[in-house]
Amino acid sequence: MRLLFLFSTLFILSACMDTAEVPSSTEEKSTNQILNNKTDAQEARDEYKKLQEQRGIE
């Protein structure tokens, strides 16, 4: 009976351990998306600054 409990516990734990890891392709896609978002934000910030400067001149 103890052996059955031990095996079932190990089986459940091993199933949980496989899903804990993030696949490298997903992690790479996430990193690329974050970098793209940072670049877009920087471009938007620069464009906003240019518009503010134009408004100051007018």
Protein Blocks (a to p, Z undefined) as FASTA:
>chain_A
ZZmmmmmmmmmmmmmmmmmpccfklmmmmmmmmmmmmmmmmmmmmmmmmmmmmmmmZZ
